[in-house]
Amino acid sequence: MSQTLNRRNFLGLTASAGAGLGIAGLSVPSLAFGRPAEGKRIGIIGLDTSHSIAFTKELNSPSAGADWSGYKVVAAYPKGSNDIESSVKRIAGYTEDVKKMGVEIVGSIDELLGRVDAVLLETNDGRLHREQVEKVFRAGKRVFIDKPIAASLSDVVAIFDASRKYKTPTFSASSLRYIKGIEGLDKSQVVGADTYSPAVLEKTHPDLFWYGIHGVETLFTVMGRGCKSVVRVNTPDTDIVVGTWEDGRVGTFRGTRTGRHEYGGTAYTKNGNVVLGPYGGYNPLLKEIIRFFETGNVPVSPEETLEIFTFMEAADESKRRGGTAVQLAEVLAKAKKA
């Protein structure tokens, strides 16, 4: 065999190494990370969050195990918030990080969708999610939407309506849904719960949507659906939201903005109290995402996610009303009319 490659052979080999150059000047993915089988190519929208890096490191690791079923991140569209400073400043560095892990950078969502089978919508800015995810739905790709699923309750409603319209499943979840202590908990025995997490604010998002979502999701993971009303106590440093469930149970969320930021809580059960925490990392959530990509079965129902965000919007409404009780049904009805 000739030791010299002619042009045709060279082009054939480089084509097999990746789908193309994407943005001019960027190299194709490295073969060192392997090529996933057809149906297992993941694309990322948004390189403005550390979640994009964490997921790619696990999936594209040369030693990736059976938990990931052969799925790999092969392409990414870096945008991305346009005006949230903490997000925008990450994009350039995170773009370089994922390129080193064999990920091709592309110039648009449409270009991304032509290269992948499933999508991680990681854009940190929930205001962009509705427009971004509708493109994915139209393409028929299964998509995980990272927190917050949207920056308004009306957009949450619209996203799930679009998912049904295009018959394309989706789900959203915080990794705090899988905090230590949850696994093995008999939720039928839960009589109440208290949870806590940081609740730092971002002016472009409703108060709890941006970061309080973590502790609120833990609360709903323990308590389940059925919250009827909420009351919120608010100070510059702390939020406490008390929810009353239809069956009379009470669950509370404490969000902090000073001191040491930690995640945890207590589940009160008929058989004793269960400590929730510490945080167990991203991998339990990533396992559920991969299982969803494989089966199309969502681990968190649209109804539960919708109730979580209605809870947080009702908490904002309680704040606006000076801490009076607000019915979730009232808030959701208003969002559906918007």
C-alpha positions, 0 to 999 in steps of 0.5 A: 500500500502506498504510504502517500495519501491521495486527495480523495483518500484524505478527504474520505478520512477527514469526513469520517472524523467529523461532520464538518468545520462548522464555524470557519477556522474550527477543527473537526472533532478528534477521533481520540474521543470516538464516534458514537453510533447512529442515534446516540449523537448529542448536541448542546445548545448553550455554552454559558453554564458549567453544566455543559462542561460537566455533562460533556466530561462524563459522556466524552471521557475515554473511560465512559462507562455503561451508564452512558450507553454510548452517547457522546456530545458531538456538536455544540452551538455556544449561544448563550445568554446575550446580556446576563454578564455571569453567563456571557463571560463564560462562553469563550472559555467553555467553547474552548473546553468542549472543543478539547473534548472532541466537540464540533462548534457550529454556527446555528441551532439549525446546523446543530440539529442536522448533526445530532439525534438528541439535544441538551438545551443548556442555555443559562438564560430561561428567556431564550428557551421557548424560541430555542426549544421549538426549533428542536421540537419541529426537528423531532429531537428529544430534548432535555431543558436545563433549569430554569425551563423558562423565565416566565410561567406563561412560557413554561405552559407554552413549551409543554403545549409545543411539546405536545403539538410536535409530539416530541417529549421533553423534561426539565429538572434540577440535579437537586431532585437526586440529592442524597437521602431521596433514593429509597425514601418511601414517599407514600409515608411523607407527612411534610418536608423542609428544604433549603438552597441558595436563592440568589437573584437575577434581575431578568428572571422571577425571584426563585426561578433563577436559583431557588428552583434547586431547593423547590425541586427537592421539596416537590420530589419529596412531597409530590404534586398537589400544592394548593396555596403558598405564603412567602416571607421575604427579607433581603437575605432570606425567603421562606415559602410555606406551601399547603397541600390539598391533603393538609400536609405542609412543605417549606422552602428556605432560600438563602442569599448570605452565609454559606450556601448549602443544599439539603432538608428534612423529610418527615415521615410516619416512620421517622425523619430523613435527612436530605443531603448533601448534594450528590453531583450531576451524574444521577440526573445525567443517567436519567437524561440518557435513559430518556434519550434511549426510551422517550419516557420522561422521568419528571412529568410536565404536570409536576414541572408546571406545578413547581414553577406555579409554586414559585410564581405564586410565591412571587405573587404572595410577596407582591401582596405583602405575604398573603396566601395565594392559590396556585390555581389562580396563578396558573389560570392567569399564565394560561391566558397570557 
